[in-house]
């Protein structure tokens, strides 16, 4: 998968789970770049971490809702 395709995929997944569009775009670019943490700026690390935390929180919420609706 090309870097562009990876970036598009990550962006779609982040937005799909409730992450702000612009934050998701920035985070997707950082994640798809494949750079090690040492090569990222503190701001890039902060934005990617923030987006991933929001994605995780929303995904867990969705899983809980789905498990309740299957009861």
C-alpha distances in whole Angstrom, upper triangle without the diagonal:
4,7,8,6,6,10,11,10,12,15,15,16,18,20,20,22,24,23,25,22,23,22,19,18,19,18,14,14,16,14,10,12,12,16,19,22,24,22,22,25,27,26,22,23,26,24,20,23,25,22,21,25,25,22,24,27,26,24,27,30,28,28,32,32,31,33,36,36,35,39
4,5,5,6,9,10,11,12,14,15,17,18,20,21,23,25,23,24,21,21,21,18,16,17,17,13,12,14,13,9,10,11,15,18,21,23,20,20,23,25,24,21,22,24,22,20,23,24,22,21,25,25,23,25,28,27,26,29,31,29,30,34,34,33,35,38,38,38,41
4,5,5,6,9,10,10,12,14,15,16,18,20,21,23,21,21,19,18,18,15,13,14,13,10,9,10,10,6,7,9,12,15,17,19,17,16,19,22,21,17,18,21,19,16,19,21,19,18,22,23,21,23,26,25,24,27,29,28,29,33,33,32,35,37,37,38,41
4,5,5,6,9,10,10,12,14,15,16,18,20,21,19,20,17,16,17,14,12,13,13,10,9,12,11,8,9,12,15,18,20,22,19,18,21,23,21,18,20,22,19,17,20,21,19,19,23,23,20,23,26,25,24,27,29,28,29,32,33,32,34,37,37,37,40
4,5,5,6,9,10,11,12,14,15,16,19,20,19,20,17,17,18,15,13,15,14,10,11,13,12,9,11,13,16,19,21,24,22,21,23,25,23,20,21,23,20,18,21,22,19,18,22,22,19,22,25,23,22,25,27,26,26,30,30,29,32,34,34,34,37
4,5,5,6,8,10,11,12,14,15,17,19,17,18,16,17,16,13,12,13,12,8,9,11,9,6,9,10,13,16,18,21,19,18,20,22,21,17,18,20,18,15,17,19,16,15,19,19,17,19,22,21,20,23,25,24,24,28,28,27,30,32,32,33,36
4,5,5,6,9,10,11,12,14,16,17,15,15,13,13,13,10,8,9,9,5,5,8,7,5,8,10,13,16,17,20,18,16,18,20,18,15,16,18,15,12,16,17,14,14,18,18,15,18,21,20,19,23,24,23,24,28,28,28,30,33,33,33,36
4,6,5,6,9,10,11,12,14,16,14,15,12,13,13,10,8,11,11,7,9,12,11,9,12,14,17,20,21,24,22,20,21,23,21,17,19,20,17,15,18,18,15,15,19,18,15,18,21,19,19,22,24,22,24,27,27,26,29,31,31,32,35
4,5,5,6,9,10,10,13,15,14,15,13,15,14,11,10,13,12,8,10,13,11,9,13,14,17,20,21,24,22,21,23,24,22,18,19,20,17,15,17,18,14,14,17,17,14,16,19,17,16,20,21,19,21,24,24,23,26,28,28,28,32
4,5,5,6,9,10,11,13,11,13,11,13,12,8,8,10,8,5,8,10,8,8,11,12,15,17,18,21,20,18,20,20,19,15,16,17,14,11,13,14,11,10,14,13,11,13,16,15,14,17,19,18,19,22,23,23,25,27,27,28,31
4,6,5,6,8,10,11,9,10,8,9,9,5,6,8,8,5,8,11,10,10,13,15,17,19,20,23,21,18,20,20,18,15,16,16,13,11,14,14,10,11,14,13,11,14,16,15,15,18,19,18,20,23,23,23,26,28,28,29,32
4,6,5,6,9,10,10,11,9,12,12,8,9,12,11,9,12,14,13,13,16,18,20,22,23,26,25,22,23,24,21,19,19,20,16,14,17,16,12,13,16,14,11,14,16,14,14,17,18,16,18,21,21,21,24,26,25,26,29
4,6,5,6,9,9,11,11,13,12,9,11,13,11,9,13,14,12,13,16,17,20,22,22,25,24,22,23,23,21,18,18,19,16,13,15,15,11,10,13,12,8,11,13,11,10,14,15,13,15,18,18,18,20,23,23,24,27
4,5,5,7,5,8,8,10,9,6,9,11,9,8,12,13,11,13,16,17,19,21,20,24,23,20,21,20,18,16,16,15,12,11,12,11,7,8,10,8,6,9,11,10,10,13,14,13,15,18,18,19,21,23,23,25,28
4,5,5,5,6,6,9,9,6,9,12,11,10,13,15,14,15,18,20,22,24,23,27,25,22,23,23,20,18,18,18,14,13,15,13,9,11,13,10,8,12,13,10,11,15,15,14,16,19,18,19,22,23,23,25,28
4,6,7,10,9,13,13,10,12,15,14,13,16,18,16,17,21,22,24,26,26,29,28,25,26,26,23,21,21,20,17,16,17,16,12,12,14,11,9,12,13,10,9,13,13,11,14,16,16,16,19,20,20,21,25
4,6,9,11,14,12,10,13,15,14,13,17,18,16,18,21,22,24,25,24,28,28,25,25,24,22,20,20,19,16,15,15,13,10,10,11,8,6,8,9,6,6,10,10,8,11,14,13,14,17,18,18,20,23
4,6,8,12,11,9,13,15,13,14,17,18,17,19,22,23,25,26,25,28,28,25,25,24,21,20,19,18,15,14,15,12,10,11,11,7,7,10,9,6,9,12,11,10,14,15,15,16,19,20,20,22,25
4,6,9,7,6,10,11,10,11,14,15,15,17,19,21,22,23,22,25,24,21,21,20,17,16,16,14,11,11,12,9,6,8,9,6,6,10,10,8,10,13,13,13,16,18,18,19,22,23,23,26,28
4,6,5,6,9,10,10,12,14,15,16,18,20,22,23,24,23,26,25,21,21,20,17,16,17,15,11,12,13,11,8,11,12,9,10,13,13,12,14,17,16,17,20,21,21,22,25,26,26,29,31
4,6,5,6,9,10,10,12,14,15,16,18,21,22,24,23,26,24,21,21,21,17,16,17,16,12,13,15,13,10,13,15,12,12,16,16,14,16,19,19,19,22,24,23,24,27,28,28,30,33
4,5,5,6,9,10,11,13,14,15,17,20,20,22,21,24,22,18,18,18,14,13,15,14,10,12,14,12,10,13,15,13,14,17,18,17,19,22,22,22,25,27,26,27,30,31,31,34,36
4,5,5,6,8,10,11,12,14,15,18,18,20,18,21,20,16,16,15,12,11,12,11,7,8,10,8,6,10,12,10,11,14,15,15,17,19,20,20,23,25,25,26,29,30,30,32,35
4,6,5,6,8,10,10,12,14,16,17,19,18,21,20,17,17,17,14,12,13,12,9,8,11,10,6,9,11,10,9,13,14,13,15,18,18,18,21,23,23,24,26,28,28,30,33
4,6,5,6,9,10,11,12,15,16,19,18,21,19,16,16,17,14,12,14,14,10,10,13,12,10,12,15,14,13,16,18,17,18,21,22,22,24,26,27,27,30,32,32,33,36
4,5,5,6,9,10,11,14,14,16,15,18,16,12,13,13,10,8,10,11,7,7,11,11,9,11,14,14,14,17,19,18,19,22,23,23,26,28,28,29,32,33,34,35,38
4,5,5,6,8,10,12,12,14,13,16,15,12,12,13,10,7,9,9,6,4,8,9,6,8,11,11,11,14,16,16,17,19,21,21,23,25,26,27,29,31,32,33,35
4,5,5,6,8,10,12,14,15,18,16,13,15,16,14,10,12,13,10,8,11,12,9,10,13,13,12,15,17,17,17,20,21,21,23,25,26,26,29,31,31,32,35
4,6,5,6,9,10,13,14,16,14,11,13,15,13,9,11,13,11,9,13,14,12,13,16,16,15,18,21,20,21,24,25,25,26,29,30,30,32,35,35,36,39
4,6,5,7,8,10,10,13,11,8,10,12,10,7,8,11,9,7,10,12,11,11,15,16,15,17,20,20,20,23,25,25,26,29,30,31,32,35,35,36,39
4,5,6,8,10,10,13,12,10,13,14,13,9,9,12,10,7,10,12,10,10,14,15,13,15,18,19,18,21,23,23,24,27,28,28,30,32,33,34,36
4,5,8,11,13,15,14,12,15,17,16,12,13,15,14,11,14,16,14,13,17,18,16,18,21,21,20,23,25,25,26,29,30,29,31,34,34,35,38
4,5,9,11,13,10,10,13,15,15,11,12,15,14,12,15,17,15,15,19,20,19,21,24,24,23,26,28,28,29,32,33,33,35,37,38,39,41
4,6,9,11,10,10,13,16,16,12,12,16,15,12,15,18,16,15,19,21,19,20,23,24,23,26,28,28,28,31,33,33,34,37,38,38,41
4,6,8,6,7,11,13,14,11,11,14,14,12,14,17,17,16,19,21,21,22,25,26,25,27,30,30,31,33,35,35,36,39,40,41,43
4,5,6,7,10,12,14,11,10,14,15,13,14,17,17,16,19,22,21,21,24,26,26,27,30,31,31,33,35,35,36,39,40,41,43
4,5,5,8,9,11,9,7,11,13,11,11,15,16,15,17,20,20,20,23,25,25,26,29,30,30,32,34,35,36,38,40,40,42
4,6,8,9,12,11,10,13,15,14,15,18,19,19,20,23,23,24,26,28,28,30,32,33,34,36,38,39,39,42,44,44,46
4,7,10,12,10,10,13,15,14,15,18,19,19,21,23,24,24,27,29,29,30,33,34,34,37,39,39,40,43,44,45,47
4,6,8,6,6,10,11,10,12,15,15,16,18,20,21,22,24,26,26,28,30,31,32,34,36,36,38,40,41,42,45
4,5,5,6,9,10,11,12,14,16,17,18,20,21,23,24,26,27,29,30,32,33,35,36,37,39,41,42,43,46
4,6,5,6,9,10,10,12,14,15,16,18,20,21,22,24,26,27,28,30,31,33,35,36,37,39,41,42,44
4,5,5,6,9,10,10,12,14,15,16,18,20,21,23,24,26,27,28,30,32,33,34,36,38,39,41,43
4,5,5,6,8,10,11,12,14,15,16,18,20,21,22,24,26,27,28,30,32,33,34,36,37,39,41
4,6,5,6,8,10,11,12,14,15,16,18,20,21,22,24,26,27,28,30,31,33,35,36,37,39
4,6,5,6,9,10,11,12,14,15,16,18,20,21,23,24,26,27,29,30,32,33,35,36,38
4,5,5,6,9,10,11,12,14,15,17,18,20,21,22,24,26,27,28,30,32,33,35,37
4,5,5,6,9,10,10,12,14,15,16,18,20,21,22,24,26,27,28,30,31,33,35
4,5,5,6,9,10,10,12,14,15,16,18,20,21,23,24,26,27,29,30,32,33
4,6,5,6,9,10,11,12,14,16,17,18,20,21,23,24,26,27,29,31,32
4,5,5,6,9,10,11,12,14,15,16,18,20,21,22,24,26,27,29,31
4,5,5,6,9,10,10,12,14,15,16,18,20,21,22,24,26,27,29
4,5,5,6,9,10,11,12,14,15,17,18,20,21,23,24,26,28
4,5,5,6,8,10,11,12,14,15,17,18,20,21,23,24,26
4,6,5,6,9,10,11,12,14,15,16,18,20,21,23,25
4,6,5,6,9,10,10,12,14,15,16,18,20,21,23
4,6,5,6,9,10,11,12,14,15,17,19,20,22
4,5,5,6,9,10,11,12,14,15,17,18,21
4,5,5,6,9,10,10,12,14,15,17,19
4,5,5,6,9,10,10,12,14,15,17
4,5,5,6,9,10,11,12,14,16
4,5,5,6,9,10,11,12,15
4,5,5,6,9,10,11,13
4,5,5,6,9,10,11
4,6,5,6,9,10
4,5,5,6,9
4,5,5,7
4,5,5
4,6
4
